[in-house]
Amino acid sequence: MTTRQDALALDARDPLAALRTQFSLPEGVIYLDGNSLGVLPAATPERVAAAVRDEWGTGLIRSWNSAGWVDLPQRIGDKIGRLIGAGPGQTLAADSTSVNLFKVLSAALAIVQAGGDPQRRVIVSERSNFPTDLYIAESLARQHGFTLRLVEPDEIAAQFEGTLAVLMLTHVNYRTGRMHDMAALTRAAHGCGALALWDLAHSAGAVPVDLIGADVDFAVGCGYKYLNGGPGAPGFLWVHPRQLERMERDGLWQPLSGWFGHAAPFEFSPHYRPAAGIVRFSCGTPPVLGLTALEVGVDTLLAAEPLGGLAAMRRKSLALTCHFITLVEKHCAGHGLSVITPRTEGERGSQVNLAREEGAYAIVQALIARGVIGDFRAPDNLRFGFTPLYTRFVDVWDAVEHLRQVLESGEWQEARFHQKAAVT
Ligand SMILES: *Cc1c(COP(=O)(O)O)cnc(C)c1O
């Protein structure tokens, strides 16, 4: 792709091009932030309006049954399951990623403790994991007498020993775009008797994931990134059937034992009895409107299934990120940018991160003022997400051209681009 014409030609040949019409993208915007907040699907406003107007307004409380509200967490969970290599009845759409992590990591620690080896008390994660994951793990480690050990990616291989309780990693790193080998690391964790827990926040709906094939124990993920569920959308959690069976057999609970995870919530019994299967990981009343929007978002990804699904999306995403890296290196050379995302295809998620010693925040702001939306991650990181459902090759071309102009003109040095907002 050496000219804008080449980019347009790639778009003309793109087998997924038609899927872009599922989205309501504002004019004049090149959106490279679907890894942070996915775009509004065109069908969402009317679907949510109908849920409000008809299901809530007319159906009222009857809609828990008649509109299937009560089954939404499992129904949408099963749809998400199709994107992450899960079988039916294994995934639940619920709560935030942080809360879901609290539930599944607690369950993992309870399983380890039930194993009876007091030496096995270390949770290993990556120092540059998304902080909320580390904060949740830190809290649980304190509560249950475990140690949270934070390591660099190249130190993970040295962690597989008898003290390891849980390997807790995010599949695609938010700051580097680097993707781990889920199957190999899970195998290594199992090889030393530990459990493997994966956060799919930057992979569900972006790269192929095969939880059953990789033999993972627990997983969580996010609903508002690549799943296009809207701001604050519920996330999801997944538990391998063998761990669900084990919890049942050994009488282990997840700690947020709310009534929606009860075996018979409408018996109103004073004592908790966990539901069978994944439903035991529910806590309180499901957020129906948020789930309704999330379902539309997930459907935009399932619409790719007849066109090759995630394999086709992955091919396009790798091409988009590869062209972006190549063009940045060619057209923005000499401006102090370095590409920190791996070039090896198997190690790259669906985003590209650039680093620059000075001005990363202001450069991102200057790009946003031009309608090219990426984001800044402290202290020096410019992050661009490439969602294959609606990003075109010409968007990659134009984004790099804007970046080149911002750097060459020095416009990012204007004072207005240096004011930090609350959310970056
Ligand atoms: C985005 C993201 C989250 C978000 O957690 P919330 O509870 O939804 O705020 C968690 N973990 C990772 C790895 C993420 O990328």
The ligand as a Tripos MOL2 file, in Angstrom:
@<TRIPOS>MOLECULE
LIG
   15    15     1     0     0
SMALL
NO_CHARGES

@<TRIPOS>ATOM
      1 C1        -10.8710   -2.1480   29.6430 C.3       1 LIG1
      2 C2        -10.3390   -3.1300   30.6010 C.ar      1 LIG1
      3 C3        -10.9760   -3.3500   31.8260 C.ar      1 LIG1
      4 C4        -12.1740   -2.5380   32.1920 C.3       1 LIG1
      5 O1        -12.7110   -2.8760   33.4230 O.3       1 LIG1
      6 P1        -14.0620   -2.2040   33.8940 P.3       1 LIG1
      7 O2        -14.4050   -2.9270   35.1100 O.co2     1 LIG1
      8 O3        -15.0540   -2.3500   32.7710 O.co2     1 LIG1
      9 O4        -13.8040   -0.7460   34.1170 O.co2     1 LIG1
     10 C5        -10.4510   -4.3300   32.6550 C.ar      1 LIG1
     11 N1         -9.3610   -5.0400   32.3110 N.ar      1 LIG1
     12 C6         -8.7290   -4.8350   31.1390 C.ar      1 LIG1
     13 C7         -7.5330   -5.6530   30.8060 C.3       1 LIG1
     14 C8         -9.1850   -3.8650   30.2620 C.ar      1 LIG1
     15 O5         -8.5460   -3.6440   29.1190 O.3       1 LIG1
@<TRIPOS>BOND
     1     1     2 1
     2     2     3 ar
     3     2    14 ar
     4     3     4 1
     5     3    10 ar
     6     4     5 1
     7     5     6 1
     8     6     7 2
     9     6     8 1
    10     6     9 1
    11    10    11 ar
    12    11    12 ar
    13    12    13 1
    14    12    14 ar
    15    14    15 1
@<TRIPOS>SUBSTRUCTURE
     1 LIG1         1 GROUP 0 **** ****
